[in-house]
Amino acid sequence: MPAWVSEHSEPVRKRNLLEKRLRRLQAAVKAGESATRVAHEAEKLRLAALSLIKAKRALIREYPQRDPHGRQSRNLHAEEQRWLALDAVAILEEYAQPDVPASL
């Protein structure tokens, strides 16, 4: 397997979706949308992040030689637990600022 991953792979598409969700959350906050709408966008961001983690795990299962010591799997598990523990307010505090880079 090559060291690079195709731009059409599942993780790349999920990362693009995650970045789109982040932009939408930031736009909702900037536009002064209702708290319900902003919370909805924060939840969509959480689901996109969890979806990206799932896609990365699938890639590791498909090509286990890319993670021989399990370090990436452990990091993904920790990241998943972090996203599961975040509530909408915490997501807003961490990601709703426009100066947050789009690469999560």
ChimeraX attribute file (.defattr): number of C-alpha atoms within 10 A of each C-alpha:
attribute: neighborCount
match mode: 1-to-1
recipient: residues
	/A:1	7
	/A:2	5
	/A:3	5
	/A:4	6
	/A:5	12
	/A:6	9
	/A:7	9
	/A:8	8
	/A:9	11
	/A:10	18
	/A:11	21
	/A:12	16
	/A:13	14
	/A:14	20
	/A:15	20
	/A:16	16
	/A:17	18
	/A:18	24
	/A:19	19
	/A:20	15
	/A:21	22
	/A:22	28
	/A:23	19
	/A:24	18
	/A:25	28
	/A:26	21
	/A:27	17
	/A:28	19
	/A:29	20
	/A:30	12
	/A:31	9
	/A:32	10
	/A:33	13
	/A:34	11
	/A:35	11
	/A:36	9
	/A:37	14
	/A:38	22
	/A:39	20
	/A:40	14
	/A:41	24
	/A:42	27
	/A:43	19
	/A:44	19
	/A:45	26
	/A:46	22
	/A:47	16
	/A:48	21
	/A:49	24
	/A:50	21
	/A:51	19
	/A:52	23
	/A:53	22
	/A:54	18
	/A:55	19
	/A:56	19
	/A:57	18
	/A:58	14
	/A:59	16
	/A:60	17
	/A:61	13
	/A:62	10
	/A:63	12
	/A:64	13
	/A:65	11
	/A:66	14
	/A:67	12
	/A:68	11
	/A:69	10
	/A:70	13
	/A:71	10
	/A:72	15
	/A:73	17
	/A:74	11
	/A:75	12
	/A:76	18
	/A:77	14
	/A:78	12
	/A:79	15
	/A:80	18
	/A:81	12
	/A:82	11
	/A:83	17
	/A:84	13
	/A:85	10
	/A:86	15
	/A:87	13
	/A:88	18
	/A:89	13
	/A:90	13
	/A:91	18
	/A:92	20
	/A:93	9
	/A:94	11
	/A:95	20
	/A:96	22
	/A:97	15
	/A:98	14
	/A:99	8
	/A:100	13
	/A:101	10
	/A:102	15
	/A:103	9
	/A:104	10
